[in-house]
Amino acid sequence: MATIVLHKDKLNSVGGAINSIVTASNNLNSQLCSLKTTLQSVNFNTCNLQETINNIRTSTKTETEKIKDLSKLIKKVDEFVSGALKIGSQLASDMILYKMTGY
């Protein structure tokens, strides 16, 4: 459970960083490069956010479309974190039950 909480904290900061970029939206490509560097602390085996940000940054879409893609990414990250926490909580409950009952 501690690992899930640790990763949750890292991913929660990603949503805030992306949201800051979306609201500022000046020099988007530069800000996306900075965000990509920030994401180096997130385990890419779980979720390769660096590659996702790079794909958005290098796409030929308009800035408005890129911002929409970033908003979608925030939603997906939030859903991932919620799902992981739900699984972690259920696992912790199951482990306690197993210790108490042996089942």
C-alpha positions in Angstrom: 0.0 0.0 0.0 2.9 2.4 0.8 4.2 2.0 -2.8 0.8 2.9 -4.2 0.6 6.0 -2.0 4.1 7.0 -3.0 3.2 6.7 -6.7 -0.1 8.5 -6.1 1.7 11.5 -4.7 4.0 11.6 -7.8 1.1 11.3 -10.2 -1.0 13.8 -8.4 1.7 16.4 -8.9 1.6 15.6 -12.6 -2.0 16.7 -12.9 -1.2 20.0 -11.2 1.8 20.6 -13.5 -0.3 19.8 -16.6 -3.1 22.0 -15.4 -0.6 24.9 -14.9 0.6 24.5 -18.5 -3.0 24.4 -19.8 -4.0 27.6 -18.0 -0.8 29.5 -18.9 -0.6 28.2 -22.5 2.2 30.6 -23.4 5.2 28.9 -25.1 3.5 25.5 -24.8 6.4 23.5 -26.4 8.9 24.9 -23.9 6.6 24.1 -21.0 6.0 20.6 -22.3 9.8 20.0 -22.4 10.0 21.1 -18.8 7.1 18.8 -17.8 8.8 15.9 -19.6 11.9 16.4 -17.4 9.7 16.5 -14.3 8.2 13.2 -15.2 11.5 11.4 -15.0 10.6 10.5 -11.4 7.5 8.5 -12.5 8.2 4.8 -13.2 7.7 4.5 -17.0 7.0 0.7 -16.7 3.7 1.7 -15.0 2.8 4.6 -17.2 5.1 6.2 -19.8 4.1 9.8 -19.3 7.3 11.2 -20.8 6.6 9.6 -24.1 2.9 10.8 -24.0 4.0 14.4 -23.3 6.6 14.2 -26.1 4.0 12.9 -28.5 1.7 15.8 -27.7 4.6 18.3 -27.9 5.9 17.1 -31.3 2.5 16.6 -32.9 1.4 18.9 -35.7 -1.9 19.8 -33.9 -2.8 23.3 -33.0 -2.0 24.7 -29.6 -5.7 24.5 -28.7 -5.8 20.8 -29.7 -2.7 20.1 -27.7 -4.3 21.7 -24.6 -7.4 19.5 -25.1 -5.1 16.5 -25.2 -3.4 17.6 -22.0 -6.8 18.0 -20.4 -7.7 14.4 -21.4 -4.3 13.2 -20.0 -5.1 14.9 -16.6 -8.4 13.0 -16.5 -6.7 9.7 -17.4 -4.0 10.2 -14.8 -6.7 10.9 -12.2 -8.6 7.8 -13.1 -5.5 5.7 -12.9 -4.6 7.0 -9.5 -8.2 6.5 -8.2 -8.2 2.9 -9.6 -4.8 2.1 -8.1 -5.9 3.5 -4.7 -9.1 1.5 -4.8 -7.2 -1.7 -5.6 -4.6 -0.9 -2.8 -7.3 -0.4 -0.3 -9.1 -3.6 -1.2 -5.8 -5.5 -1.0 -5.0 -4.0 2.4 -8.5 -5.1 3.7 -8.1 -8.6 2.2 -4.7 -8.9 3.9 -6.1 -7.9 7.3 -9.0 -10.3 6.9 -6.6 -13.1 5.9 -4.4 -12.4 9.0 -7.5 -12.5 11.3 -9.2 -15.5 9.8 -6.6 -17.4 7.9 -8.6 -17.2 4.7 
